[in-house]
Amino acid sequence: MMLRKTTTKTNRYALAISPRVARVLSVLSIGSLWAWFFLKFYLTAESTWLMRAVGELALLGVGGSMILFATQYLNQAYGEDHEIDERERSARDRAYRVALNYVLWVFVLTFVTLEVAGARDVPKATGSAIGFPAVISKGVVENFLVVLFFTTFALPPAILAWWDRGESDEG
């Protein structure tokens, strides 16, 4: 991993990583953010090692998302139209549509989960029919929004990395 100038008109600097590394980083960061969110439901005062592991998952997820955001896929994902060519613009627009579908499906699944759990109108409930505690509180909503923000933040560059077949995956 090294810092290099991008090939766009703006001469921005970005982390130069291979598509394979970017793909692994995207799976690790997005996966660890969701694991952090769901494992927090099972934390107890007695499980200090689990608390530490869950905290490290959060750091890995947030850090990985930020690193992924700083890669060469940044300019393509978030650059101005005049900074990228037509092919890159088309791929960026498709990545945005995939990211939008992700956000919409997360909200649909959240709503369905709350309906199945019977906790939609209850501000705080424990136990559910789907196998995990459905604790709806301000902290849970804040954690959910953090996960949604960082995963959505990292998703367009991650999608572009998964679609990148322009260079060899050997590096």
Secondary structure, 3 states (H helix, E strand, C coil): CEEEECCCCCCCEEEECCHHHHHHHHHHHHHHHHHHHHHHHHCCCCCHHHHHHHHHHHHHHHHHHHHHHCECHHHHHHCCHHHCCHHHHHHHHHHHHHHHHHHHHHHHHHHHHHHHHCCCCCCCCCCCCCCCCCCCCHHHHHHHHHHHHHHHHHHHHHHHHHHCCCCCCCC
